[in-house]
Amino acid sequence: MASTEEQACCVVSVSGPADGPQPAADPQSCSGVILSRRPGLVLCHGAVFAPFLRDGPAAWARPRRLPPDALQPRLRLLVLRLDAGVLQQREARLLALVPCDPFQRALARVFGQAEQWRFGGEAAGDDGRALHWFAWLRVPGLDTPGGSWTARASAGCLRKGEGLVACGSPFGALCPDLFLNTLSRGVVSNLAGEENALVLTDARCLPGTEGGGAFLPSPAGPRLVAIITASFCWKGAEWVGLTLLCSLAAILRSSAGILDEAGVAVPAAPGRVAAVRAGSGQDPLGWAALVECGTAWGSGVLLGPRLLLTCRHVVEAGDTVRVTLAPGSSARASTILEGHVVFATEESSPFDVAVVELEESVPGFVTPRVADTFLQGEEVRVVGFGALGRACGPSVTTGVLSAVVAVAGRPVMLQTTCAVHGGSSGGPLISSRSGRLLGIVASNTRDTSAGSTYPHLNFCIPISVLQPPIARYCRTGDPNAFAGLNRAGEGVRAAWRLQQRPGPPSKL
C-alpha cells in the first residue's frame, strides 16, 4: 500500500502541439503535489514551463504572476499518479504561474553571487531566474466527493536537525513504473528567510523531483511543509550535496490572489506540529562555533566554558581568533567572543588540531558528553559552518559512521557519509542515537586528478585521541599536554596519508 507521502505526490507533464506552425519544444516533466481533491489542485515547480513561455526567459523577471496566455497555445498538461496500483493520467489546465517573493529574498541573502552558486544539474543550463516560480494546476479528474486538503504544516515550526521525508519522481515522466514517487530521508540542514521560507535538507533528490514534496513526520501522520525546488546545489565546481526547498506556507501566501479568484478556500494549518524526535535530547547546535582567523574561517566545538577545539588549518593565519557561538535551541543568543590559540599541531602531524582559549566564559555552557566506543554503521550527524558559512548559522547533515580505522587496536580515524563542505572543518561529529561527541571533522575528500570533491566521504579525528590531552590540559593548564599529537607513529601517519603502502602520492 502506498504511503501517505506517495499518495500526495504525482508527475506533471507538459507538451506542445505536434501540428503547430513552429517545431514544438520537447516535452517537459517534473514532480508535483496534490494539495486538494475538492477541488482537484496540483502544485508544481514553474521551471517545467520555461520552454513554452511566449516571451522566453525574460518572462521570469516579471514581478507578478503569469497567466495561462503567457504560454504558447494548445499545450497539453497531464498529471500522472498511481491509483490502486494503476498508473493514471488526468488532463489539467494552468491557473497561473506565481512567484514566491519571500523565497526569492531568502535566496538573494543566503547565496551570494560572488560564490558562484547554481542549482539543478551538473551542466549550468538551468535558468536560476525560475527558481522562485511555481505553477497551480486545476485537475478536474482529481475531484473527489468529500475530498480534502493534504495535511500540511508551516515551515516556520521547523528546527535544524529535525527529520524530513522527500517524495518525488526522478527524471519526471521517464519510466514512471520504476521511478514514480520515490522516498528519501534526511534532516532539516538549514533555514533562512521569513518564517523559514527557504529550507535546505540533506535528503538526496535527483533531477525530476523538483515540484515534489518534503514532509515532516509527526505522531498524527506526515505533514507537507515544503516543495522541492532544486535537487542539486553547486558552489563553484563543488557539489554541495543538499536539496533546496521552498516553504509551502510561503507559496500559499504568495498565491492568495489567484486562489481567491479561482474560488479556492485554503483551510488553516496548525501553528505547531509535534514532530517525531530522535536522539538524546542534547543540543549539538549549542556546541558548534564559527571560528575566524584573518581571512580564513571554519568550525569549532566547545569542550568547556572557555575551551574550543578546531583544526590547525583554520587558525594558522595567526594567534588571535574570533569565535561566534550559535544560538542553538536554548535561550542563549548568538554570542561573539575573542580567543587565542594555545596549541596547534605541527604541519607534519597527521592530526590537524588546534586548541583555542576564549577570553570570556560561554554563558550557560553545558559540557558535551563524549563517546568511548564507535559503532560502525551507526547513524551520525555533523554540525558545521560549511557551504553557507556565516549566512544563516551552522548546518546539520546526517549519515552513517562508515568506517572506524584503527592502528594497534586504537581508533585513529573515523569516516562518515554526512555531507561535509569547506568550512565544516573543526565541527563536531555526533552520534544520533546517544547524542555523544564522537570527534571533530578534519576534511572531506578531493580527487586531485579529477578536480572533484566528494562531500559524502569525509574524515574525522576520534574524540578518544583528543580526550586524554584535553583532560591533562584542563588539569594543568600546560599546552605541552597536546605535544603527543605531533609524535604519532608511522601507522597513524600512513592512515591519514590515505596510503598504507609505499608508492606514488595518493591522488586523494
C-alpha positions in Angstrom: 0.0 0.0 0.0 1.3 3.5 -0.9 2.5 5.7 1.9 0.8 9.0 2.7 3.7 10.8 1.0 3.3 8.8 -2.2 -0.5 9.3 -2.3 0.1 13.1 -2.1 2.6 13.3 -5.0 2.4 13.0 -8.8 4.2 13.8 -12.0 3.3 16.8 -14.2 3.9 16.5 -18.0 3.8 19.5 -20.4 3.9 19.1 -24.2 3.2 21.4 -27.2 1.0 20.6 -30.2 2.6 18.4 -32.8 0.8 20.2 -35.7 1.8 23.8 -34.9 3.4 26.2 -37.3 6.7 26.1 -35.4 8.5 23.0 -34.2 7.3 22.1 -30.8 9.6 22.2 -27.8 10.5 18.8 -26.4 8.0 17.5 -23.8 8.9 18.5 -20.2 8.1 16.9 -16.9 8.7 17.3 -13.2 7.1 16.2 -9.9 4.1 17.7 -8.3 2.0 17.6 -5.1 -1.8 17.1 -5.0 -2.8 19.7 -2.5 -6.5 19.3 -2.7 -9.0 16.8 -4.0 -12.0 19.1 -3.7 -11.3 20.8 -5.9 -8.5 18.9 -7.6 -5.4 21.1 -7.3 -1.8 20.3 -8.1 1.2 22.5 -7.3 4.5 22.0 -9.2 7.7 24.0 -9.9 7.3 26.6 -12.6 10.6 25.9 -14.4 8.9 23.0 -16.3 7.1 25.6 -18.4 10.2 27.5 -19.3 10.5 26.2 -23.0 6.8 27.2 -23.6 6.9 30.9 -22.5 5.9 33.2 -25.3 8.5 35.8 -24.2 11.2 33.4 -23.3 13.3 33.5 -20.1 12.7 37.3 -19.8 9.2 36.5 -18.5 10.7 35.3 -15.2 11.8 38.8 -14.4 8.1 40.0 -14.1 7.2 40.8 -10.5 3.7 39.3 -10.7 2.0 36.1 -11.8 2.0 34.9 -15.3 -1.5 34.0 -16.7 -2.1 31.0 -19.0 -1.8 33.2 -22.1 1.8 33.9 -21.2 2.5 30.4 -22.6 2.3 29.1 -26.1 -1.2 28.0 -27.2 -2.6 24.5 -27.2 -0.3 23.0 -24.6 -1.3 19.6 -23.2 -0.9 19.3 -19.5 -1.1 15.8 -17.9 -0.9 14.7 -14.2 0.3 11.1 -13.7 -0.4 9.3 -10.5 -1.0 5.8 -9.1 -4.5 4.8 -8.1 -4.8 1.4 -6.6 -1.5 0.4 -8.2 -2.6 1.5 -11.7 -0.9 4.5 -13.4 -3.5 7.0 -14.4 -3.3 10.2 -16.5 -5.5 13.2 -15.8 -5.9 16.3 -18.0 -5.0 19.6 -16.3 -5.2 23.3 -17.1 -2.9 26.0 -15.8 -4.4 28.6 -13.4 -1.3 30.7 -13.2 2.5 30.8 -12.6 3.2 32.5 -9.3 6.5 33.9 -7.9 7.2 33.4 -4.2 8.8 36.6 -3.1 9.8 35.6 0.4 11.7 32.6 -1.1 13.4 34.9 -3.7 14.5 37.3 -1.0 16.0 34.5 1.1 17.8 33.1 -2.0 19.4 36.5 -2.6 20.5 36.8 1.0 21.9 33.3 1.5 23.5 32.5 -1.9 25.9 35.3 -2.7 26.8 35.9 -6.4 30.5 36.0 -5.6 30.4 32.4 -4.5 29.0 31.2 -7.9 26.1 29.2 -6.6 24.0 27.4 -9.2 21.1 24.9 -8.9 20.0 22.0 -11.0 22.0 19.6 -13.0 25.8 19.5 -13.4 25.6 21.5 -16.6 24.9 25.2 -15.9 22.0 25.3 -18.3 19.2 25.7 -15.8 17.8 29.2 -15.6 18.1 30.4 -12.0 15.5 33.1 -12.6 12.8 30.4 -12.5 13.8 29.0 -9.0 11.1 31.0 -7.1 8.3 30.4 -9.6 5.5 27.8 -9.0 2.6 26.6 -11.1 -1.0 26.0 -10.0 -2.9 23.4 -12.0 -6.7 22.6 -11.9 -7.2 18.9 -12.4 -11.0 18.0 -12.6 -10.2 14.3 -12.8 -8.9 14.5 -9.2 -12.2 16.0 -7.8 -13.4 13.6 -5.1 -16.7 13.9 -3.2 -15.8 14.6 0.4 -12.2 15.1 -0.6 -9.9 17.4 1.5 -6.6 19.1 1.5 -3.4 17.2 2.1 -2.3 17.6 5.7 0.3 20.3 6.0 2.3 22.3 8.5 4.1 25.7 8.4 7.8 25.6 7.8 8.0 28.3 10.5 7.8 25.4 13.0 10.9 23.6 11.6 14.1 23.2 13.6 17.5 22.3 12.3 18.2 18.6 12.7 14.5 17.5 12.5 13.8 14.6 10.2 12.2 15.2 6.8 10.9 12.8 4.1 11.2 14.0 0.5 9.0 12.4 -2.2 9.4 13.0 -5.9 9.9 11.2 -9.2 13.4 11.1 -10.5 13.5 12.0 -14.2 9.9 13.1 -14.2 7.7 11.2 -16.6 10.6 9.0 -17.8 9.6 5.4 -16.8 7.2 6.2 -14.0 6.6 2.5 -13.5 10.0 2.5 -11.8 10.6 6.0 -10.5 7.2 7.4 -9.6 7.1 8.9 -6.1 10.3 7.6 -4.6 11.2 8.5 -1.0 14.4 9.9 0.6 15.0 10.6 4.2 17.1 13.4 5.7 17.0 16.2 8.1 16.5 20.0 8.1 20.0 21.1 7.4 19.4 24.9 7.4 16.7 27.5 7.4 16.5 31.1 6.1 14.0 33.9 5.3 10.7 35.0 6.7 9.1 32.1 8.7 11.7 29.8 7.1 10.7 30.4 3.5 13.9 28.7 2.4 14.8 25.2 3.7 17.8 23.1 2.9 17.8 19.3 3.5 20.3 16.6 3.1 17.6 14.2 1.8 19.1 13.1 -1.6 17.0 14.0 -4.6 17.6 13.7 -8.3 16.6 15.8 -11.3 12.9 15.5 -12.0 11.9 15.5 -8.3 11.6 19.3 -8.5 8.0 20.1 -7.5 7.8 17.1 -5.2 7.0 17.4 -1.5 9.0 17.5 1.7 7.1 16.0 4.7 7.5 16.5 8.4 6.9 13.2 10.2 4.6 13.6 13.2 2.6 11.3 15.6 -0.6 12.3 13.7 1.0 11.4 10.3 3.3 13.2 7.8 2.6 16.9 7.1 3.6 18.6 3.9 5.9 21.5 4.7 7.8 22.4 1.6 8.3 22.0 -2.2 11.5 20.7 -3.8 12.9 23.5 -6.0 16.4 22.2 -6.8 17.7 18.7 -6.4 21.3 19.7 -6.8 23.2 22.7 -5.3 26.6 23.6 -6.7 29.1 26.1 -5.2 31.5 26.9 -7.9 32.7 23.4 -9.1 31.8 21.7 -5.8 28.6 19.7 -5.5 27.2 20.6 -2.1 25.0 17.5 -1.6 22.0 19.4 -0.3 18.5 19.8 -1.7 16.8 23.2 -1.9 13.2 23.5 -0.7 10.6 26.4 -0.6 8.1 26.7 2.2 4.6 25.7 1.2 3.2 28.3 3.5 5.2 31.0 1.7 3.9 29.8 -1.6 0.3 29.8 -0.4 0.7 33.4 0.9 2.1 34.5 -2.4 -0.7 32.7 -4.3 -3.6 34.1 -2.2 -4.9 36.3 -5.0 -5.0 33.6 -7.7 -6.6 31.0 -5.4 -9.2 33.5 -4.2 -10.1 34.3 -7.9 -10.4 30.6 -8.5 -12.8 30.3 -5.6 -10.5 28.1 -3.6 -10.7 28.4 0.1 -7.4 27.3 1.8 -8.0 25.7 5.2 -5.8 26.9 8.1 -2.8 24.8 9.0 -1.8 24.0 12.6 0.6 26.6 14.1 2.9 24.0 15.6 3.1 20.3 14.9 4.6 17.8 17.3 7.4 16.3 15.2 8.9 12.8 15.7 12.0 13.4 17.8 15.1 11.3 17.7 18.3 11.2 19.7 19.2 12.0 23.2 17.7 15.5 23.6 21.2 17.1 23.8 21.6 20.3 21.7 24.7 19.9 19.5 24.0 23.2 17.8 25.0 24.8 21.1 28.4 23.1 20.9 29.3 24.5 17.4 31.0 27.7 16.8 32.2 29.8 13.8 35.9 30.3 14.0 37.5 33.2 12.1 41.2 33.9 11.9 42.3 36.6 9.4 40.5 35.8 6.1 40.1 32.1 6.9 37.1 30.6 8.7 35.9 27.2 9.7 34.1 25.5 12.5 34.9 24.5 16.1 33.4 22.6 19.0 33.2 23.9 22.6 34.5 21.4 25.2 34.5 23.8 28.2 33.2 27.2 29.1 36.5 28.8 27.7 37.9 25.9 25.7 37.3 25.3 22.0 38.7 22.7 19.6 39.2 23.3 15.9 41.5 22.4 13.1 45.0 23.8 12.6 44.4 24.9 9.1 41.5 27.1 10.2 43.7 29.2 12.6 47.1 29.0 11.0 46.9 32.7 9.9 47.5 34.0 13.4 47.2 33.5 17.2 44.0 35.6 17.7 40.7 34.3 16.6 37.1 35.5 16.6 34.5 32.9 17.8 30.8 33.2 17.1 28.6 30.9 19.1 25.4 29.6 17.5 22.2 30.3 19.4 21.2 26.6 19.4 17.7 25.7 20.6 18.3 27.1 24.1 17.7 30.6 25.2 21.3 31.6 24.5 21.6 34.4 21.9 24.3 34.4 19.3 27.5 35.5 21.0 30.8 36.8 19.7 34.0 36.2 21.7 37.7 36.7 21.2 40.2 33.9 21.8 43.8 32.9 21.3 45.5 29.8 20.1 47.2 28.0 22.9 48.3 25.0 20.8 48.4 23.9 17.2 49.8 20.6 15.8 52.8 20.8 13.5 52.1 20.6 9.8 53.8 17.2 9.8 51.4 15.8 12.3 48.6 13.6 10.9 46.2 15.2 13.4 45.0 18.6 12.1 44.1 20.1 15.5 44.2 23.5 17.3 43.2 24.5 20.8 41.7 27.9 21.5 41.3 29.5 24.9 38.4 32.0 25.0 38.8 35.4 26.7 35.4 35.0 28.4 33.4 32.1 29.6 30.4 30.9 27.4 27.2 31.8 29.2 25.0 28.8 30.1 27.5 26.3 28.7 26.6 22.6 29.0 29.6 20.2 28.6 29.2 17.7 25.8 29.1 14.0 26.7 31.9 12.3 24.9 31.8 8.8 23.4 34.0 5.9 24.5 33.0 3.5 21.7 32.5 3.8 18.0 29.9 1.6 16.3 30.5 1.2 12.5 27.2 1.7 10.7 25.5 3.8 13.4 23.7 7.0 12.4 25.7 10.2 13.0 25.4 13.9 12.2 27.8 16.7 11.6 27.2 20.3 12.7 29.3 22.9 10.9 29.5 26.2 9.1 30.4 24.6 5.7 28.8 25.7 2.4 26.7 28.6 3.7 29.3 29.9 6.1 28.1 33.0 8.0 24.9 33.4 6.1 22.5 31.6 8.4 24.3 29.7 11.1 25.6 26.1 11.3 24.2 23.4 9.0 23.3 19.9 10.1 23.8 16.9 7.9 23.3 13.2 8.6 24.8 9.9 7.5 26.4 6.8 9.0 29.7 6.1 10.5 31.0 4.2 7.5 34.4 3.2 8.8 36.5 3.1 12.0 40.2 3.0 11.1 42.3 1.6 14.0 46.0 1.2 14.4 47.2 -1.2 17.1 43.7 -1.6 18.3 43.1 2.2 18.8 40.7 4.2 16.6 42.7 6.9 14.8 40.3 7.9 12.0 36.5 8.0 11.5 34.8 8.1 8.1 31.2 9.2 7.6 28.7 9.6 4.8 27.5 13.0 6.1 27.6 15.8 3.5 30.7 17.9 4.6 31.8 21.0 2.9 34.7 23.5 3.0 34.1 25.5 6.3 32.9 22.4 8.2 36.5 21.6 9.4 36.6 21.5 13.2 32.9 21.0 13.7 31.5 18.2 15.9 30.6 14.7 14.8 27.8 13.4 17.0 26.1 10.1 17.5 22.4 10.5 16.5 21.5 7.6 18.9 23.3 8.7 22.1 23.9 12.4 21.4 27.6 11.9 22.4 30.5 13.7 20.8 32.4 11.2 18.6 35.1 13.5 17.1 35.8 16.6 15.1 35.7 16.9 11.3 39.1 17.2 9.6 38.3 17.2 5.9 36.2 15.8 3.1 37.7 14.1 0.0 39.1 15.7 -3.1 40.3 13.7 -6.1 43.3 15.8 -7.2 43.5 14.1 -10.6 39.8 14.8 -11.5 39.4 18.0 -9.5 36.3 16.6 -7.9 35.2 17.0 -4.3 33.1 14.2 -2.6 31.2 15.7 0.3 29.8 12.3 1.4 33.3 10.8 2.1 35.0 12.6 4.9 37.4 12.1 7.8 37.1 12.9 11.5 39.6 12.7 14.4 38.1 10.5 17.1 37.5 12.2 20.4 39.3 9.2 22.1 42.5 10.6 20.6 41.9 14.1 21.9 40.3 13.4 25.3 43.4 12.4 27.3 45.5 15.5 26.3 42.4 17.7 26.9 41.9 16.3 30.4 45.6 16.9 31.2 45.4 20.5 29.9 42.3 21.2 31.9 44.1 19.9 35.0 47.5 21.6 34.5 46.9 24.5 32.1 50.1 23.4 30.2 49.8 23.4 26.4 52.5 20.8 26.2 49.8 18.3 27.2 49.0 18.2 23.5 52.6 17.6 22.3 52.0 13.9 21.9 49.7 14.6 18.9 52.9 15.5 17.0 54.6 12.2 17.8 52.1 9.8 16.1 53.6 6.6 14.8 54.0 5.6 11.1 50.8 3.5 11.1 48.8 6.6 12.1 50.6 8.8 9.6 50.0 6.2 6.8 46.3 6.1 7.5 45.9 9.9 7.3 48.0 10.0 4.1 45.3 7.7 2.7 48.1 5.4 1.6 49.1 2.4 3.6 51.8 1.1 1.2 54.8 2.9 -0.2 54.4 4.3 -3.7 53.4 7.5 -5.6 51.5 10.1 -3.5 47.8 9.3 -3.2 45.5 11.2 -5.6 43.1 11.8 -2.7 
